[in-house]
């Protein structure tokens, strides 16, 4: 660095220092009072909104400026950070960016950006101060119908977050373009034809009742905040399903392993039984249940029926009981209660319970678990496996493995 440049730099720093002294003195004379609570109320900040490191807490606002004359102390932030462009803009406009560090108690910088944590935090109030709360080790919530079709006397209403946004006459339902990986127009037409007025068909799901109290998120926000894997999971499971949205520092350990064989019962049709067994495995494989929560299998899973004079209605989804026994065995070995919709005998699934959506498994651990199911072979000798995977806080591990057969 040349002598001339060093001398110029010292003059600039000296000038800025003098300006700081003058501004500091002036700020005692003229200074507006702020708190995080008043800022949140005045500018309608999105309290409860999920944010990541580097995100702005200002929501739809790009920035927040206040009059320089009554808030001279806020120019300190521009001076200390050598924000020459900001200083020039402040002098030319007579306004200065609000210094959020003055009304924050953590994880919010002077310009209103979240910092200093990993994962999805959320904006909240700590007394009168703003704060971004870092994520807990586990975050979970419950899916809810954000956008639905409601059957009316003349067709369907499209209802989004409680508001009717469109009405579709009966003759036009077959032409709707609502579809995803799990349903299409044919599914919707079949639902309309087989349900009564007032029934709902869920098109999109959001997340509500978060474990840490953050605000609900809409269908479109699920993927942007928690990623496509979570968004796909939400779409595949019924309304009201508990869903793990984030896991921090955890260790994956294996719990009980059990298996059964399909066996042969030709009076019910072994082909239908194999189909139903595979459907059951697909319905429950990779289902994750949050801590102290009751989970179920996937939606949009169909099972075949076989004639059974002992069943209500004269038919039943035979073939689901062998995989249900494997699932029941690992659930009980984990120390969980007998699942809702199951019994402790050979016919493991109760009549009248959908083998995926209606069976409920209660995770009584203080950490999430995942159900893993798979098959080997085919036909009546097909083997069906089930296992519990634990997501324990790091350094807390245990492993078991036993087998059972039907």
Secondary structure, DSSP 8 states (H G I E B T S, - for coil): --HHHHHHHHHHHHHHHHHHHHHHHHHHHSB----HHHHHHHTT--TT-EE-TT-BSSTT-S--EEETTTBGGGHHHHHHTT-HHHHHHHHHHSEEE--GGGSBSSSB-TTSBB-S--S-EEEEEETTEEEEE---SEEEEEEEEEEEEEE-SSEEEEEETTEEEEEEEGGGGGG-----SS--HHHHHHHHHHS-TT-EEEEEEEEES-TT----B-HHHHHHHH-HHHHHHHHHB-TT-EEEEEE-SEEEEEEEEEEEE----GGG-HHHHHHHHHHHHHHHTTEEE-TTEEE--BSS-----EE-TTSGGGEE-TTHHHHHHHHHHHHHHTT----BTB-SSSS-B-TTS-TTTT-BEEE-SSS-EEEEEEEES-GGG-EEEEEEEEEEETT-----------
